[in-house]
Amino acid sequence: MRKNTILFLLLLAIGSFFSSCSGDFDSGLDLSNSENNGNGNVDQKGIFKAKVEGEEFTANTTQAIVSDNYVAITGFRSSKGDLIQMILPSNKVGTYSWANSQENAENFVLAYAEATNGYGFVSASNEDAAFLGVQNYTDTALIKITSVDKTQKTISGTFQFTGFREADNGSTEIKVVTSGVFTNIPYTENIPVDDSDDILKAKVDGVDFITDKIDVTSVSASGSNPYYSIVGGKNDGNSSIGLSIDKSSPVGTYQASDVFLNEGEDINVFGAYYRTNDVLYRSKSGSIKIALKTADKIEGTFNFVVQNFTSGDEKTLTGSFSINIEDL
């Protein structure tokens, strides 16, 4: 194990970095023929709660994605700026632990973070923790996906885990998360768009990012108003760039807005992310300019600084886009 440096954050269409969908669940659900794919629309808000060191944690914002190889769920509490995140190496209803996930250790992520720009407390098996020299640590990771509602696009289950991190003085800090429940959390699927004339041109730190395919979906998620997700990826699956653009906003320039830092009413989302080799960078600052908007098309430009949650490393994303929205 490499200390789980892939602490993904599911915000601003983060789910789009999983470059496929149509997951088949053990419960018999076949999402490949589901109507309304990618929208994640529900009539009620999901519940995400747990206890962190015995203190009640209730998320006011949740996001989730289901791909054909992953389930990823995040709950964020804006009053304290902390979050809990789970990424599972399969999309199947059932029970997950380190004992049955070691072969996919880099894609089995359980973490608690005290702030979106802070270092997370990350779960590990007892063997990996001992190898890393972690003291007084006992693995308690147990995550159950109990149900998936194909029609409403929601996912439910329970979880618990223990996380650790290295303190500034070199000692190890521990956080125990218990009594975790996620109920009716809206999830998003990403549907590849075939024969699309959508365009996404981008540069990462001034270097051209050449996309092999572009996916555009309409997303509804807790904590935000509906938005368009634009994802440009490479066929090798190792890197992608994504934009999020509020569906209701007219022509104009909009500053980056972070759903996880919002308190109160749902916000209009404008943001970007960059993923490379399972390391994620999300919006820190920047803007999107909508230059043209009609009933079936949106065009514009973007300029963002994105930051990795774990390392603090930053990159600059610039470029332009042109997408069809007639059927979204």
N, C-alpha and C positions, 0 to 999 in steps of 0.2 A: 504494500500500500504506500501511496505517496502523499499522505496527509490530506487526501481529498481536496486538492486545489481547485476542483471543478465545483465551487459553490455557486451554482447558477441562481439567478434571481428571476422569478417569473413576473416580469412587469413589462408593460408596453409591448404586448404581443410577443413576449419571450418564447412562447410556445412555438412560434414559427421556426425556431432553429432546429426543431425536430422535423426533418424535411419530408415526412410522409405521414399518411393517416390510415384509415380503414382498419382499425384494430378489431380483432375477434376476441371476445371475452369467454372465459370458462363457463359463464352462465348461459352461453348460447347466443349472446347478442352479436349480430353481424352488422357492423357499422358501415360497411361498404355501400349498402343500398339505403342508408338512412336519409330521410328528407331533412332539409335545413342543415346540412353538414357545414361545420365551421362556424356556426353562429352562436352556439352555446346559450340560447335564449331560455330563460326560466321566469316564472311568475313570482317566485319567492327568493329571498337572499339566502345564501348558504350559511351554515353555522360552522365555525372553526374555533375550537377551544381546547385548552389543556391547562396543566399546572406546571409552572417552571419553579423548581425548588419550593414547591408547595404554594406558590402564589398563583392566583387565577390569571390566565391569559385568554382573552377573548378577542379574536381578530375582527376588525371593522372592514377590512378589505381582504378578499380572497381571489386567487387566480389558479387555474389548473389547465393542463393540456394532456391529451391522450394521443400518442402516436402508435404506430404498429409495434414499437419496441420499448416505449417508455410510458410511465405515468408520472407526472410532476405536479405537485400541489404546494402552494405557499399561502400562509396566513400572516397578515401584517396588522399590528396594533399601532395606530398613528399617535395615540396619546403618549406612548413611551418610545416610539420609533424602533421597536424591536419586531422580529419576525421569526417564524418557524417554517422550515422548508423540507420537503421530502421529494426525492427522485428515486423511482423504482425501476429496475432493469427489465421490466415486462409490463404488458398491459392487462394481465389476467387477474380476475377476481381470485383472491386467496391470501395466504399469509406469507410475509417476507421477514427474513432475519438475516444476520450475518452468516449463519450456518448454511443457508441455501442461496446466498448471493455472493459468495467469495469469488466465484469465477467472473463476476461482473462488478468487482469492487469499485472500479472507477466510475460506474454508473449507478451506484447505490449510495445516495447521499442523504444524510439526515443531519440537520443543522439548526442551531438556534443562534441568532445574532442580536446583540443589544442595540445595534444601530445599523442602518443600511450601508454606512461607510466604515463599519467596524469589523473586526475579525470575528468569525463565527466559532461557536463551540460545535465540534464535529464528532459524529459517532464513528466508532471503529470496533472491530472485533477485539476480544481479549488478547489474541495472539499478536495482532498488529499493534495494539497499544503497548504491549510489552516490548515488542521490537523497537518501537519509537521511544522507549524509556519513560512511558507515562506511569506515574505512581498513583496508587489508590483509585484505580479505575476498574469498573465492572460493566461489561456490556449488558444493556437491557433492551436492545433494539427489537421491537416487534410491531410490525405494521400489518394491518388487515384491510384489504379492500372488500367490503361486504356487499356492495350493490352498485350497479350502474344503471341509470335510467336512460334508455336509448332515445326515447321520445323527447324528454325534457333536457337531455344532455347534462345530467348531473352525476356526481360520484360521491359515495359515502364510505366511511370506514372508521377505524380506530388506530391509535398509535401510541408508542412510548419509546424513549431512547435516552441514553446518557451521552453527553458531548464533552469534549475537552478542548482547551486551547493553551498555548504557551503565553504566559504573562510577560510583561516588560522586564521583570527581574530574572527571567529564565525558569521560574517555577510553573507548575501546571495547575490550571483552574478547571473545575468540573461544574457542569450544570446537568441536573436530572430533570427530564421532562416526563410527566406521568399523566394518566387520565385523558389522553388526547382523543378528540372526536372531531371528525369532519362529516357534515351531513348536508346533502343536496348542494354540493359545491359545483357551480357551473363550470363545464370544461369546454375547451375548443379543440377542434380537429383541423388539420391543415390539408387542404385539397389541392394537389398539383393542378395547374391550369394548362391544358394541352392546347397547342396551336394558338397561343396567346400573342397579341401584338403589344402587350404591356412592356414598358421600358423602364429600367432602373440603371442609371449610370452613376458610378461612385468611385471615389478615391479614398484610400486609407493612408493617412500621413503623406498625402501627395502622390501615392502610387496607385495606378489604375487597378481596380478590383473587377475582374472579368467574370460575369455571371453566366452559368450554363442554363439556368432556368429561373423564371420569376413566378411566384405564387402570390395571388391577391385574394384575401378573404375578408368577410365582414365579421367583426367580433363584438360580442356583448359580454361584459364581465363585471363582477361586483366592484364597486368603487369608481367606475367610470361610465361615461355615456358611450353609446356604440361608436366604433371607429373602424377604419380600414387598416388592414395589416398588409404591408408590401414586403415580400422577402425575396432577395436575390441570393441564390446559392450555387455552389459548385457540385458537379456530379460525384466527386469523391466524398462528399458529405462532411468534409473537414472544416469548412468555413462558410459563413453567410452574413449578409447584412440585412437588417430589417428596419422598416419605418412604420410608425403608427400615426394616423391622421384622423382627427375627429370627423365624423360623417356629416355633421350639421353645419360646420363652419364654412363661411363664404370665402371669396377671394380676399387675401390678406396675408400678413406675416404674423406667425405665432411662436412664442417662446416655448422652450421645452417645459412640459408639465409632467410631474411624476405622481402617478396615482398613489404610490405608497407613502408619500409625504402629505397626502391630503387628509383633512379632517372635515367632517360634515357632509355636504351634498356631493353627489357624483360630479366628476370633473371632465372637461374636454381634454382628451389625450393627444399630445404631440410629442413624439420621441423617436429614438433610434437605438439600435444595438448592433454590436459586431461580435461574432463568434469565430474563433479560430482554434482548432485542435482542442476542443472541449473547454476553452477558457472564454468566459463571457465578459463583454464590456457593455455597460448600459449608459443611457443619457446622464450626463452631468450638467451640461449647459448647451445652448445653441438654439436654433430656430428652424422652422419650416415655412417656406413661402408658397402659398397657393396662388399661382399666376393665372390659371384658367380653371373654371368649374362649370360644367354643363350637366344635363340630365344623365349623360352616359360617359363622361370623361373628366378626369382631373389631371392637371399638369402643374409642375412647380419645381422648386429647388430646395436644398437643405444644407445645413452647416452645423455640425454637432461636435462637441467634445464628449467622448465616452470613456468610462472608467471601469476597471476591473474591481469587483467587490472585495476580493481577497488581497490582492497585492497593492492596490492603489495606482497601478500603472494606467496611463491615459493615452488615447489615440484620437486623431481628428478625422471625422467623416465628412466629406463634401460630395455634392453631386446633384442630379436631377432625376425626375420621374415623370412618367405619363402612363396612366392606368385607365382601363375601362371599368365603369361601375354600373353599367346598365342592368345587370342581373344580380347585383349585390344588395 
